[in-house]
Amino acid sequence: MSSILFENARLFDGNSAECPEGMSVLVEGGLIREVSDKLIKAKDTDVIDVEGRTLMPGLIDAHIHAFASDVNLQKADLAGEPYRTAHAVRMLGFALDCGFTTVRDTGGGDYSLWRAIEDRLIRAPRFLYAGKSISMTGGHGDFRPMNESHHTQGYCTCGDFNSLAVVADGVDACIKAAREELRRGAHCIKIMGSGGVVSPTDPIWMNQYRADEIQAIVNETAERRTYTSAHCHPGSAVKRCIENGVRVIEHGTLMDDETAEFVRQRDAFVVPTMVITFILAEQGRKLGLPLESQRKAEYILRQALHGMEAMRRAGVKIGFGTDLLGETYVEQCREFTIRREVFSPLEILRQVTSINATLLQQEDKLGCVKPGAHADLLVVDGDPLEDIGLLADSGRNLRVIMRAGELIRNEIK
């Protein structure tokens, strides 16, 4: 792999508000080799003169579902694996073109998709996956309507249910489910800790899984030196999961000040996913979302921004995720414009780079511009610290996209 030298860059390193100009960054073998405020001399190197544009780390989306080909997840299951895979290829390629060089799939992603990406069969971001989410019967990962009695339990493959989650009840079943997903290469384990929008039979306020079941799963991830995340909307579910060892809360939409302070004290992360909440509330009927799910989406939308404000006041470590389903994947960058109602551009940039990298246990490797880090880099035509909207335009303001040292896009002549 040839080396590439970026010169004359305004550098955002993923964390600092100070963005020095005239910087040089040398990339070799897929890694950042040198960062300097002086000209770097290197032989046999392709030079890209950034001309004062902003050079920054690639973006990280810490909450996607590559195989969720429809907002109605029963329809996604019935569509079949080839259809879901075709959707994943389209969705992941779009994410890469928007500047997302890393994604974390929090339900459904698997080894086969990861292998296809690693072998360059698919244009896609760096891909971390949690395998199938683990849900109790009647929980957020159980997508059967009330009138359906059939249940493909656990890992039996005799039926189509369920491409995104596995149902496990009781400590022993939870341990087995966690061990199975970890065996299959899961980056982390995600549990369903509360009711959700697209699941048909659980109220949004419902706490899910007992303390002993949560602890059993957390123990398994600890043994693998990884972590457990939990889908949670209400504060009561957030507290119960964190009390029992969960490290990352997905959504946290109904967060209040007391719960946010509790999260901060326990040094946990929260990954809000605002864009899917807005879209399901605005377009749920048009997209074929069942009526009860539409009502739940409208309910959490009324409190979603207040929840993020509570997290900001408390100083919670906030990641960046989108959670888009089906055809809504094209709205991925709208997350930036929604968050600017609460956060400054610098706060959002940290969320989508360095904070997400730490969440993924990849600090100093992802979400930063420093020697030894992966060469996942963007060149932005403008200053996103002044105008975060530059990243909200579906990649149109990105002149260079680099993933693992490979130029995905280079529009600088």
Secondary structure, DSSP 8 states (H G I E B T S, - for coil): --EEEEEEEEE--SS-S---SSEEEEEETTEEEEEESS----SSEEEEE-TT-EEEE-EEEEEE-TT--SSSHHHHHHH-HHHHHHHHHHHHHHHHHTTEEEEEE-SS--HHHHHHHHTTSS---EEEE--SEEE-TTSTT----TT------TT--SS---SSEEE--SHHHHHHHHHHHHHTT-SSEEEE-B--SS-SSS-TT-B-S-HHHHHHHHHHHHHTT--EEEEEEEHHHHHHHHHTT--EEEEEEE--HHHHHHHHHTT-EEE--HHHHHHHHHHTTTTT--HHHHHHHHHHHHHHHHHHHHHHHHT-EE-------GGGGGGTTHHHHHHTTTS-HHHHHHIIIIIHHHHTT-TTTSSS-STTSB--EEEESS-TTT-GGGGSSTTTTEEEEEETTEEEEE---
